[in-house]
């Protein structure tokens, strides 16, 4: 056999192997497709018969005769459709991914265990109400019955990874809830980066990077009821340390963990508004909500309809959580948006140089570290045994990098590090989610609430994550109320940068009752809204620096003031709106500058400028202007901030995009602000120079992207697309079975239809409306869609059957009924054993 024949033989052998692998992986997935035929089985965990019906999109309609059976069946349904998603979520927050993935996730497990979420959940359960415990136990029994009754069909991911799910426990639900709080906590991802920047630029210069809120921008509770005014101000605090290496290490690990867990976006927010039928004779009472989260598969949300005597709710739940978080019952509907509370502070602990087992507290008194033994089980390897180091505040979050030196952890030897900062300092944190409330009881009460007073009372038990709850009822009453604990910071506590713990008055003194923020109920204009904008001009206490740009809030306010006879269709249209106030305001400062430089432009640049001049500020799919603006925005941000920060710190700074976006809009009105000067040149550049150079570079970049010098063909959706990824999308053999897209889309982070792209990696979509929810209180109808489907199995017809609806503005109509609809398909009947 000659060389050519050998190569041909090898080629065909590889082809056959690839086909075998593909067929094998496909068969694994096919073998776990749920049985959609009606089944009846018995359970010793039920009090009475429960029926589960499904509509054409497989959304469950659960009919039970008591609440215990209802929560049991919610657990069963979620497990039937999303068990591996639930298992992955609980493993992630508890630091148990290495049990199924092996060595590659040990670092991530170490980091996530340092949050102590499992310990927080255990404290929660010890202090939970009897009702909460009852709900959790019933739900867990439902999940476990599904696992027991489907031993050979729990999900293809279990087969692919060769493991079987552990029993579900109430702790698992609580851990997932705290994991949501972690994902929604912006300072957890930004404060370390700002600390690292402070090490390079100094504290004063770093504080310049934190934006202010424009007083003329809309507030959520303007003209609201303020129950308490707080006049306390915030000190800038002090940083008196140099910890570049420890910050760099921690920043790198945080970025890795975010990527691995699919937390790819930074605009963790939402839109929500309510319009009263009392506004005009033809208006309906409408509530709309679309939570903005990282997009992936299966979708974050699980739609369902649940009913039993005294309980009738259509809503959106999160797999692993026993109750809808967004929903509507017979009398009221509610939605949520992130308050953007600065709910976390990091602390630098000073270690005693004479004895590494001690650190100094805020009174500069020595305190001993507590060492807690822990074990990480690793697939196909020996368990990793180590110690979690703990102060009175928290676990030492910076210790997770020590996996590079396992022998030092095993020996508890903290004396021989080559890095002096690891000998002298470590990092701990305060976090509002450690403050024990009872969010599940709050959800239960608002799911059953009949009026505003009952709704308010339910929210008294809400702790973290801090949320604005929008309210509407059948009588046309509307309201909005922030809920969630807020830190009371001592005088020297800087909320934006890591604090030196050994300095007096840098700690938290406790928590504010959220009632002091006030609320808004039945305002004169007959609508309320929130879009992660600032809460109220009347509140002097520091709440956050992480509010979103006011663009979405302005657009909601503008449209609600224009549309008089409001309907559900108006709400749906608004959820897909692509107008950007941010683009308008930024270009108001830039267009004149570019016009003055037109004589310096080449013909393509002049054509691109014409697009911007004639633009209506709609970031549409077919819009060349949208492509030009977004490319210009990316370059303008880079040329404004990257020279001072350097490329790596620039990526860290722009990881939470609302910070640089708001700061740029703040700076752009000052032509001679020093941030526009390029420190790498001897010349003194100003704003106008940076605007022109950014525009020129953006056109060069677009020419490369489109490979077309006809600017009319530069459609935004050609370079702005969404690929929905499953955790298995990283696997070359499985990714084609589990991934959806790419899907071309319009919008960006500043439009109501939020389609965020990462500033340092344009222009692929990473975040958007993780679900859409519209409740029409006049017609007893709820409209929803999610980016994917109800099922978590890629070969189920219900894995992707909502995707095109979600992309193109279609909604699933769900009617309120306590009975089965003719169009519903019987799925499962469970009877007492």
C-alpha angles and dihedrals in degrees: 000000000000125000094263092053090049091052091049090050092049091048094052091045090055091048091052091048091050091050091049092050091047093049091045094050091045092050091051089056094042092051091060099049106128119255104251094190119108112268135184123203139159130244131189088209096069131087097197142359118298125195126202118198126181130208124219090281091051092248105157122241106196120198114190134163098222139020098252090057090045094057090043090056094046087058091048094050095046090049092048091055106026110018097132091047088053092047092048091049095051092045092050097053093041093048097244102125093110090067088071105022102037128213096349093075102040091100090051092048091051092051096046093047089056088068088065092219092153090056091047090052092050091052089048092053093048090055099036123120121256089250092054092050091048092051092048094048094048092047092049091051089055092051092047093048089056090050091048094046095047105043093149097040112043095125139308093252090065090054094045091052093038100233139110124229120258119234115283118246136187088250089063091059092048092048091053089051091053089045088059089052089052093051091049094048104101098185090058086069101033110035096070089051090051089049090054090049089051089056089057103035103022129249097278094052091045092052087058088065092062110090130228127224116250108239092222093058116102120270125209095229102031108149086015135145108268112197096187135012118217116201098182116124131208124248118221089235123208137269114201103166141079112224106151095140097048091047092048091051093048094045091052093051093046090054091049093050093048091052095047094049092047095248091142103145129067104197092089097176144095147217121246134165141158129206122196124228085224088075095083138347092259099041123109126212102256134176120190129186135170116174114211114221139142109293123233145121132318092029118252092241133064116202119211145156116224128185141171132139106309093008128082118151138157110195155125118272131180115237106258094030114096098214139050112262094194116034158115132245132184093289112020143026129204141188137185142224129182113261087209090226114183088238101163137055127186123217133204109222117207111223120213107255092212097050120021092201090074136066134185123253128210091280088053090247119143116251127184122240115240115227117209118190116229138174130209113201111217125202112243092001143076117279116266111234118196144138129258109221115218139188127192087271105047147310115303100263094191092061094080090084088067091086084091086068106036094162090062092054093048091050094042086233108157094158106080106056116142088215110078093205092061088054095047104035145021134180129247131166148213117221132179092224088071088065104094116235128143109252093166091057088049090054091048092052096047091046087058098036118124100188146011095275093053090045092053092047091053092054092057087083094054116111117157144048094031110235139180106229115208116205138197134164139193092261090062096254114146134187148156128213132177115228129186138079119279124204121249102217123203119240099269096041111117107205094199104049135041111274129222102244093203090064115092121251097018096113134087118268096200138286136301119235103243089229089085089070090066128211142245121238128177097341118196094255089057097231139087129192145172132191103171089284125141116296106224142338088221095067114089097179115100110257105161149326091209104082116138121251109280092241097102094041091051092049093050091049092046094050095043090053091051101045109072105171096049123198140172089260089058089054092050092049090050092052088060096043115136103191116125120206087180091061091048093051095044094046091048085071097038107043095068091048091052092045090056090053096047093109088063093054129098120232095268092049089050091052090049090051090053089056091055093046092052095040122125091205093246108138093213130170095248096040118119087188090061091054092048094047096048092047090047090049092052092051094044091054091047096048092046099051112012098074093061095038103038121229099286096047089043088059089049092049094049094044087095097047100194090069099059093035093056092041092053091052088050094050098042094078091060109074094191102041109143092232087074092059113098105229091201093069133063091226121088105238122198135200096274092054092049091048092052095045091047091052092049093049091046092056090049089052093049092050088057093045097048098029085212128107093202102098091197087073095055095105113179095225092059090070100022109070141145127229113186108216131201118206085254091057086092088067112089093211097046103034094087090055097048106032125088123201155324090230119185113229143170130226133058138216093297099054128085087243090062113206103165122196122193111260093221094045111038139222116356114109115249103163138032146123101338087193138350124224129183121175119196105199091185094062104027090242132133122197121202145163135177130197097257123359147282096276124076093204114099094213094050113103086230096060093086108007094113098045098092090044088053093048098044103037102263121143137199112236115222120187125207113248136138090212136065117276118225090242092056118102119222108243112167136356116196120194131185114270 
